[in-house]
């Protein structure tokens, strides 16, 4: 019995699945906790597994680029200590979340073989897809029936259906890019299932199609340009690799293959944006049609315009859709004030350029008519949080690992090795999250689904780009690990 429990406790796969469920309350209007208290238990469990791996299994030595990540986490810890007077508990929590992602989730995923990676990916994908199926369906229903209704939860005011030109439904923040990620994971799951079993059963395919539709409609209503651009990046990268493989199979010259692949990527972007901005005006009429058919929707802003005798104004009889364009102050520009935040971030970086201020130092500052949640850019957030030294380590990891993945996939595209399309779709997903990180802080520092997903998937992709030979990890760490194992064997 004790052995069975220990096998569950120290099994990182069970931890990944449980973590997904523990993160769900952080994206809901109800139950939302801005201090992420439900995650404290998960952080404790993760710390136990990290220590077990450090002293017993030492899987982290096998993961590519771990020296970069260990250097980053060390500088991160130093930045927290040096800035102990500035939100120490929040800074420490941010560091702990990153340790779980970089030291536990990534190394475990990176050491999987192809079949194990396919099985685990399928489960993780289904958890996320199932969640968005329910929540996006509810959100669309609220958009139709509860347009404009607001609720008070604690000291926060939330929109139930549509407010401030953003669809929320039961999601607490559309900036989390939940529906766009859902669309990408549906594509990943289709390719994973095909690679695992060769075919997809019709009922399951119908379920995936339905989920894609409700997530797509929800995303179109969210007015989150970052989500649109990020998903377009996903489509472009995936189209490039798909066409690249097709052109090679047709025996086309390399130059022609690359040219056609790049053109196809550009066309994927055009088609995606075209479809989004074609469907948005149609969706704007849905609450109006529902109202005209006798349905009731609640609009907080219309209460003051109601007529005592119950008659309708002439304007109300006009069949015009609701305004779904986001109101942005003119001085904020196309990037909705981000350039102002970035300039402020650079000024902060120059005050402490070596080790930075810690990841939560910005919360006390009032910029763009609001207190900063983050710097809306991964690069700015990183240089402010961990300074030049920490930035060298984390960006060194990204550059070396992504160059490795890109080279490996291009080589696979010119061969008959399996795993190419799974690797391509995951690389597209990782690229999508990094693109979003140029407008948000998606893959580091902030506790979101996207951060934990990014570090899991960047590990899993290596099972599909590596050859069947033993994957090469960090040579220095592996040599140290061999010496430690030798000491224990002698004893």
C-alpha positions as CSV (number, residue, x, y, z in Angstrom):
1,X,0.0,0.0,0.0
2,X,2.8,2.4,1.0
3,X,4.6,1.6,-2.3
4,X,1.5,2.3,-4.4
5,X,1.0,5.6,-2.7
6,X,4.7,6.6,-3.1
7,X,4.5,5.6,-6.8
8,X,1.6,8.0,-7.2
9,X,3.1,10.8,-5.1
10,X,6.4,10.7,-7.0
11,X,4.9,10.2,-10.4
12,X,5.3,13.5,-12.2
13,X,2.5,12.6,-14.8
14,X,-0.1,12.4,-12.0
15,X,1.2,15.7,-10.7
16,X,0.8,17.3,-14.2
17,X,-2.8,16.1,-14.5
18,X,-3.6,17.3,-10.9
19,X,-2.0,20.6,-11.6
20,X,-4.3,21.2,-14.6
21,X,-7.3,20.7,-12.4
22,X,-5.9,22.9,-9.6
23,X,-5.4,25.7,-12.1
24,X,-9.0,25.7,-13.3
25,X,-10.3,27.9,-10.5
26,X,-7.8,30.6,-11.4
27,X,-9.6,31.3,-14.7
28,X,-13.2,31.4,-13.4
29,X,-15.2,34.4,-12.3
30,X,-16.5,32.4,-9.4
31,X,-13.9,30.9,-7.1
32,X,-11.2,33.0,-8.6
33,X,-8.3,33.7,-6.2
34,X,-5.8,36.4,-7.1
35,X,-3.4,35.0,-4.5
36,X,-3.7,31.5,-6.1
37,X,-4.2,29.9,-2.7
38,X,-5.5,26.6,-4.3
39,X,-2.0,26.2,-5.7
40,X,-0.2,26.2,-2.4
41,X,-0.9,22.5,-2.0
42,X,0.4,21.8,-5.5
43,X,3.5,23.8,-4.8
44,X,4.2,21.7,-1.7
45,X,3.7,18.5,-3.6
46,X,5.9,19.8,-6.4
47,X,8.6,20.7,-4.0
48,X,8.6,17.1,-2.6
49,X,9.0,15.7,-6.1
50,X,11.7,18.2,-7.0
51,X,13.7,17.1,-3.9
52,X,13.1,13.4,-4.7
53,X,14.4,14.0,-8.3
54,X,17.4,16.0,-7.1
55,X,18.6,13.4,-4.6
56,X,17.3,10.1,-6.1
57,X,16.5,10.1,-9.8
58,X,18.3,13.2,-11.1
59,X,16.2,13.3,-14.3
60,X,17.0,16.9,-14.7
61,X,20.6,16.1,-15.8
62,X,19.2,14.4,-19.0
63,X,17.2,17.4,-20.2
64,X,18.6,19.6,-22.9
65,X,19.9,23.1,-21.8
66,X,19.4,22.5,-18.0
67,X,22.6,24.4,-17.2
68,X,21.0,27.5,-18.7
69,X,17.9,27.0,-16.6
70,X,19.8,26.3,-13.4
71,X,21.8,29.5,-14.0
72,X,18.5,31.4,-14.5
73,X,16.8,30.0,-11.4
74,X,19.9,30.8,-9.3
75,X,20.0,34.4,-10.5
76,X,16.2,34.6,-10.0
77,X,16.7,33.4,-6.4
78,X,19.5,36.0,-5.9
79,X,17.2,38.8,-7.3
80,X,14.5,37.8,-4.8
81,X,17.0,37.9,-1.9
82,X,18.5,41.2,-3.0
83,X,15.1,42.8,-3.2
84,X,13.7,41.2,-0.1
85,X,12.0,44.5,0.9
86,X,9.9,44.5,-2.2
87,X,7.0,42.0,-2.1
88,X,9.2,39.2,-0.9
89,X,6.4,36.7,-0.5
90,X,5.1,37.3,-4.0
91,X,8.6,37.3,-5.5
92,X,9.3,34.0,-3.7
93,X,6.0,32.5,-4.9
94,X,6.9,33.5,-8.5
95,X,10.3,31.8,-8.1
96,X,8.7,28.7,-6.7
97,X,6.2,28.4,-9.7
98,X,9.2,28.7,-12.1
99,X,11.1,26.0,-10.2
100,X,8.2,23.6,-10.6
101,X,7.9,24.4,-14.3
102,X,11.6,24.5,-15.2
103,X,13.1,22.0,-12.8
104,X,10.3,19.4,-12.6
105,X,7.8,19.6,-15.5
106,X,10.3,20.3,-18.3
107,X,12.9,17.7,-17.4
108,X,10.4,14.9,-16.8
109,X,8.7,15.6,-20.2
110,X,12.1,15.8,-22.0
111,X,13.1,12.3,-20.9
112,X,10.0,10.5,-22.3
113,X,10.1,8.0,-25.2
114,X,7.7,8.6,-28.1
115,X,4.9,6.2,-27.1
116,X,4.9,7.4,-23.5
117,X,4.9,11.0,-24.6
118,X,1.9,10.4,-27.0
119,X,-0.1,8.8,-24.2
120,X,0.6,11.5,-21.7
121,X,0.0,14.3,-24.2
122,X,-3.3,12.8,-25.1
123,X,-4.5,12.9,-21.5
124,X,-3.3,16.4,-20.8
125,X,-4.8,17.6,-24.1
126,X,-8.2,16.1,-23.2
127,X,-8.2,17.7,-19.8
128,X,-7.8,21.1,-21.3
129,X,-10.1,20.5,-24.2
130,X,-12.8,19.2,-21.9
131,X,-12.6,22.2,-19.7
132,X,-12.9,24.7,-22.6
133,X,-15.8,22.7,-24.1
134,X,-17.9,23.4,-21.0
135,X,-16.7,26.9,-20.2
136,X,-16.8,28.3,-23.7
137,X,-20.3,26.9,-24.2
138,X,-21.5,28.6,-21.0
139,X,-19.7,31.8,-22.0
140,X,-21.5,31.9,-25.4
141,X,-24.8,31.2,-23.7
142,X,-24.2,34.1,-21.3
143,X,-23.3,36.4,-24.2
144,X,-26.7,35.7,-25.8
145,X,-28.9,35.8,-22.7
146,X,-27.0,38.0,-20.2
147,X,-25.5,40.6,-22.3
148,X,-24.2,43.4,-20.1
149,X,-25.0,41.9,-16.7
150,X,-22.5,42.5,-14.0
151,X,-21.9,40.9,-10.6
152,X,-19.9,41.9,-7.5
153,X,-17.5,39.3,-6.1
154,X,-15.6,40.5,-3.1
155,X,-14.1,43.8,-4.1
156,X,-14.1,42.9,-7.8
157,X,-16.8,43.7,-10.4
158,X,-17.2,41.1,-13.2
159,X,-19.1,40.9,-16.4
160,X,-21.3,37.9,-16.8
161,X,-22.0,38.2,-20.5
162,X,-20.4,41.1,-22.4
163,X,-19.0,44.3,-20.9
164,X,-16.3,46.8,-21.8
165,X,-16.4,45.2,-25.3
166,X,-14.9,41.9,-24.1
167,X,-16.6,38.6,-23.7
168,X,-16.0,37.1,-20.3
169,X,-18.7,34.6,-19.5
170,X,-17.2,32.4,-16.7
171,X,-13.6,33.3,-17.7
172,X,-12.0,35.7,-15.3
173,X,-9.6,37.2,-17.9
174,X,-9.6,36.9,-21.6
175,X,-6.0,37.9,-21.7
176,X,-5.1,34.4,-20.5
177,X,-5.7,33.3,-24.2
178,X,-7.6,30.3,-23.0
179,X,-9.8,29.8,-26.1
180,X,-6.9,30.4,-28.6
181,X,-4.8,27.8,-26.7
182,X,-7.8,25.5,-26.8
183,X,-8.0,25.7,-30.6
184,X,-4.3,25.0,-30.9
185,X,-4.5,22.0,-28.5
186,X,-7.4,20.5,-30.5
187,X,-5.1,20.5,-33.6
188,X,-2.3,18.9,-31.5
189,X,-4.7,16.3,-30.2
190,X,-5.9,15.3,-33.7
191,X,-2.3,14.7,-34.8
192,X,-1.4,13.0,-31.5
193,X,-4.3,10.6,-31.8
194,X,-3.5,9.8,-35.4
195,X,0.2,9.1,-34.5
196,X,-0.9,7.0,-31.5
197,X,-3.7,4.8,-33.1
198,X,-3.8,5.8,-36.7
199,X,-7.5,6.9,-36.8
200,X,-10.0,9.0,-34.8
201,X,-13.4,7.6,-33.9
202,X,-16.4,9.6,-35.3
203,X,-18.0,10.5,-31.9
204,X,-14.7,11.8,-30.6
205,X,-14.1,13.8,-33.8
206,X,-17.5,15.3,-33.5
207,X,-16.7,16.4,-29.9
208,X,-13.4,18.0,-31.1
209,X,-15.2,19.9,-33.9
210,X,-17.9,21.2,-31.5
211,X,-15.2,22.3,-29.1
212,X,-13.3,24.0,-31.9
213,X,-16.5,25.9,-32.9
214,X,-17.4,27.2,-29.4
215,X,-13.8,28.2,-28.7
216,X,-13.5,29.9,-32.0
217,X,-16.6,31.9,-31.5
218,X,-15.6,32.8,-28.0
219,X,-12.2,33.9,-29.1
220,X,-13.7,36.1,-31.9
221,X,-15.7,37.9,-29.3
222,X,-12.9,38.5,-26.9
223,X,-11.3,41.5,-28.6
224,X,-7.8,40.2,-27.7
225,X,-5.5,41.1,-30.5
226,X,-2.7,39.2,-28.9
227,X,-4.7,36.0,-29.1
228,X,-5.5,36.6,-32.7
229,X,-1.9,37.3,-33.7
230,X,-0.6,34.4,-31.6
231,X,-3.1,31.9,-33.2
232,X,-2.1,33.3,-36.6
233,X,1.5,32.5,-35.7
234,X,0.5,28.9,-34.8
235,X,-1.3,28.6,-38.2
236,X,1.7,30.0,-40.1
237,X,4.3,27.8,-38.5
238,X,2.2,24.7,-38.9
239,X,1.4,25.5,-42.5
240,X,5.1,26.1,-43.2
241,X,6.2,22.7,-41.9
242,X,3.2,20.9,-43.6
243,X,3.9,22.4,-47.0
244,X,7.7,21.9,-46.5
245,X,7.2,18.2,-46.1
246,X,4.7,18.0,-49.0
247,X,7.1,19.8,-51.4
248,X,10.0,17.6,-50.4
249,X,7.9,14.5,-51.0
250,X,7.1,15.9,-54.5
251,X,10.8,16.1,-55.2
252,X,10.9,19.9,-55.5
253,X,14.1,21.9,-55.2
254,X,15.0,23.2,-51.7
255,X,14.6,26.9,-52.8
256,X,11.2,26.2,-54.3
257,X,10.1,24.3,-51.3
258,X,11.1,27.1,-48.8
259,X,9.5,29.8,-51.0
260,X,6.2,27.9,-51.3
261,X,6.2,27.1,-47.6
262,X,6.7,30.7,-46.6
263,X,3.9,31.8,-49.0
264,X,1.6,29.1,-47.5
265,X,2.4,30.4,-44.0
266,X,1.5,34.0,-45.1
267,X,-1.8,32.7,-46.7
268,X,-2.7,30.9,-43.4
269,X,-2.4,34.2,-41.6
270,X,-4.5,36.0,-44.1
271,X,-7.2,33.3,-44.0
272,X,-7.3,33.2,-40.3
273,X,-7.6,37.0,-39.8
274,X,-10.1,37.1,-42.7
275,X,-12.4,34.5,-41.0
276,X,-12.2,36.2,-37.6
277,X,-13.1,39.7,-38.9
278,X,-15.8,38.2,-41.1
279,X,-17.5,36.3,-38.3
280,X,-17.4,39.1,-35.7
281,X,-20.1,41.4,-37.3
282,X,-22.4,38.3,-37.6
283,X,-21.9,37.4,-33.9
284,X,-22.8,41.1,-33.0
285,X,-26.4,40.4,-34.1
286,X,-26.9,37.3,-32.1
287,X,-28.2,39.0,-28.8
288,X,-30.4,41.3,-30.9
289,X,-32.0,38.4,-32.8
290,X,-32.5,36.6,-29.5
291,X,-34.2,39.7,-28.1
292,X,-36.4,40.1,-31.3
293,X,-37.5,36.5,-31.0
294,X,-38.9,37.1,-27.6
295,X,-35.9,36.3,-25.4
296,X,-34.8,38.5,-22.5
297,X,-31.3,39.7,-22.1
298,X,-30.2,41.9,-19.2
299,X,-28.2,45.0,-20.1
300,X,-27.1,47.0,-17.1
301,X,-26.6,50.1,-19.2
302,X,-30.1,50.0,-20.6
303,X,-31.8,50.3,-17.2
304,X,-31.8,54.1,-17.3
305,X,-33.2,54.1,-20.8
306,X,-36.3,51.9,-20.1
307,X,-39.6,53.5,-20.8
308,X,-42.1,53.5,-17.9
309,X,-45.0,52.5,-20.2
310,X,-43.1,49.5,-21.5
311,X,-43.0,50.9,-25.1
312,X,-39.9,50.6,-27.2
313,X,-37.9,53.5,-28.6
314,X,-37.6,53.7,-32.3
315,X,-33.8,53.1,-31.9
316,X,-34.5,49.8,-30.2
317,X,-36.6,48.7,-33.2
318,X,-33.6,49.1,-35.5
319,X,-31.9,45.8,-36.3
320,X,-28.4,46.8,-35.6
321,X,-25.8,44.6,-33.9
322,X,-24.2,45.4,-30.6
323,X,-20.9,47.3,-30.5
324,X,-18.2,44.7,-30.3
325,X,-15.3,47.1,-31.0
326,X,-13.1,47.8,-28.0
327,X,-12.9,51.4,-26.8
328,X,-9.2,52.4,-26.7
329,X,-8.1,55.9,-25.7
330,X,-6.5,57.6,-28.7
331,X,-3.2,58.2,-26.8
332,X,-2.8,54.5,-26.2
333,X,-2.5,53.6,-29.9
334,X,-2.9,50.3,-31.6
335,X,-1.0,48.5,-28.8
336,X,-3.4,49.7,-26.2
337,X,-0.9,51.6,-24.1
338,X,1.8,48.9,-24.1
339,X,4.5,51.2,-25.5
340,X,4.0,53.4,-22.5
341,X,4.4,50.4,-20.2
342,X,7.5,49.2,-22.1
343,X,9.2,52.6,-21.8
344,X,8.5,52.6,-18.1
345,X,9.9,49.1,-17.8
346,X,13.2,50.1,-19.6
347,X,13.5,53.0,-17.2
348,X,13.1,50.6,-14.2
349,X,15.7,48.2,-15.7
350,X,18.3,51.0,-16.0
351,X,18.0,51.6,-12.3
352,X,19.1,48.0,-11.5
353,X,20.6,46.5,-14.6
354,X,22.6,43.7,-13.1
355,X,20.2,41.5,-11.1
356,X,17.0,43.4,-11.5
357,X,14.1,44.3,-9.1
358,X,12.4,40.9,-8.8
359,X,9.3,39.9,-10.8
360,X,6.6,41.6,-8.7
361,X,8.3,45.0,-8.1
362,X,6.0,46.7,-10.7
363,X,2.7,46.1,-8.8
364,X,3.0,49.3,-6.8
365,X,3.3,51.5,-9.9
366,X,0.3,53.1,-11.5
367,X,0.8,53.2,-15.3
368,X,-1.8,53.6,-18.1
369,X,-4.6,54.4,-15.7
370,X,-4.1,51.1,-13.7
371,X,-1.8,49.3,-11.4
372,X,0.6,47.1,-13.4
373,X,-0.1,43.3,-13.3
374,X,3.1,42.8,-15.4
375,X,5.0,44.6,-18.2
376,X,3.0,43.0,-21.1
377,X,6.3,41.8,-22.7
378,X,8.5,38.8,-21.8
379,X,11.7,40.6,-22.7
380,X,10.9,43.7,-20.6
381,X,9.6,41.6,-17.8
382,X,12.7,39.5,-17.7
383,X,15.3,42.3,-17.8
384,X,13.4,44.2,-15.0
385,X,12.9,41.0,-12.9
386,X,16.3,39.3,-13.1
387,X,18.5,41.9,-14.8
388,X,21.1,41.4,-17.5
389,X,22.6,38.3,-15.9
390,X,19.4,36.4,-15.5
391,X,18.3,37.4,-19.0
392,X,21.5,35.9,-20.5
393,X,20.7,32.5,-19.0
394,X,17.0,32.3,-20.0
395,X,17.4,33.7,-23.5
396,X,20.4,31.6,-24.0
397,X,18.2,28.6,-23.3
398,X,15.5,29.7,-25.7
399,X,18.0,30.4,-28.5
400,X,19.9,27.2,-28.2
401,X,16.9,24.9,-27.7
402,X,14.8,26.4,-30.4
403,X,17.6,26.4,-32.9
404,X,18.1,22.7,-32.1
405,X,14.4,22.0,-32.6
406,X,14.2,23.9,-35.8
407,X,17.2,22.1,-37.3
408,X,16.0,18.7,-36.3
409,X,12.6,19.2,-37.7
410,X,13.8,20.5,-41.0
411,X,16.1,17.4,-41.3
412,X,13.1,15.2,-40.4
413,X,11.1,16.9,-43.1
414,X,13.6,15.6,-45.7
415,X,13.4,12.0,-44.4
416,X,10.8,9.3,-43.7
417,X,11.3,9.4,-39.9
418,X,8.1,9.4,-37.9
419,X,7.2,12.0,-35.3
420,X,7.6,14.9,-37.8
421,X,4.1,16.2,-37.7
422,X,3.8,15.8,-33.9
423,X,7.0,17.8,-33.5
424,X,5.9,20.4,-36.0
425,X,2.5,21.0,-34.3
426,X,4.1,21.3,-30.9
427,X,6.8,23.7,-32.2
428,X,4.0,25.8,-33.7
429,X,2.2,25.8,-30.3
430,X,5.5,26.8,-28.5
431,X,5.9,29.6,-31.1
432,X,2.4,30.7,-30.5
433,X,3.0,31.1,-26.8
434,X,6.3,33.0,-27.3
435,X,4.6,35.3,-29.8
436,X,1.9,36.0,-27.2
437,X,4.7,36.7,-24.7
438,X,5.6,39.8,-26.8
439,X,2.3,41.4,-25.7
440,X,1.7,39.5,-22.4
441,X,3.9,37.6,-19.9
442,X,2.9,34.0,-20.8
443,X,5.7,31.5,-20.2
444,X,7.5,32.9,-17.1
445,X,6.9,34.6,-13.8
446,X,3.1,34.7,-14.0
447,X,1.0,31.7,-12.9
448,X,-1.1,30.8,-15.9
449,X,-2.1,27.6,-17.7
450,X,0.2,28.8,-20.5
451,X,3.3,28.8,-18.4
452,X,3.0,25.2,-17.2
453,X,1.8,24.0,-20.6
454,X,4.8,25.7,-22.3
455,X,7.4,23.9,-20.2
456,X,5.6,20.6,-20.4
457,X,5.3,20.7,-24.2
458,X,8.9,22.0,-24.8
459,X,9.9,18.8,-23.0
460,X,7.6,16.5,-24.9
461,X,8.6,17.8,-28.3
462,X,12.1,16.4,-27.8
463,X,10.8,12.9,-27.8
464,X,9.7,13.5,-31.5
465,X,12.7,15.4,-32.9
466,X,15.3,13.1,-31.4
467,X,16.5,10.0,-33.3
468,X,16.0,6.6,-31.8
469,X,19.4,6.9,-30.2
470,X,19.8,7.9,-26.6
471,X,19.0,11.7,-26.3
472,X,22.0,13.9,-25.5
473,X,21.4,16.0,-22.4
474,X,23.7,18.4,-20.6
475,X,27.2,16.7,-20.8
476,X,28.6,18.5,-17.7
477,X,25.6,17.5,-15.5
478,X,25.7,14.0,-16.8
479,X,29.3,13.6,-15.9
480,X,28.7,15.0,-12.4
481,X,25.7,12.6,-12.0
482,X,28.0,9.7,-13.0
483,X,30.5,10.6,-10.3
484,X,27.8,10.9,-7.7
485,X,26.4,7.5,-8.7
486,X,29.9,6.1,-8.4
487,X,30.3,7.4,-4.9
488,X,27.1,5.7,-3.8
489,X,28.0,2.5,-5.5
490,X,31.4,2.3,-3.7
491,X,29.6,2.8,-0.4
